Amino acid sequence: MTELPPYFGILVGDPNAPNLVRRNPHVRVQPLAVSQFIGKGTVMSFERTRNPNETPYGYFSKDLEAQWSVAIDDVDLVQERVAALLGR
């Protein structure tokens, strides 16, 4: 990851669970505005369906998992990204 993704997101639940359960996995996504202000504006939620591969949920859950796999190996990555976002 050389740049910040154009959104903030959270993945709730196991996207690879074999069956849909009472509380389906879902993602919440907030696109970054030009001002990069966080906390107001549009927040989108997508729930996993029986065939999530070609849905917004499938796209964002795979992207968030890929970002996490990079970030978990680099303890300084989050601090660097926050500093980049804040223009430091």
Buried (B, 14 or more C-beta within 10 A) or exposed (E): EEEBBEEBBEBBBEBEEEEEEEEBBBBBBBEBEEEEEEEEEEEEEBBBEEEBEEBBBBBBBBBBEEBEEEBEEEEEBEEEBEEEEEEE
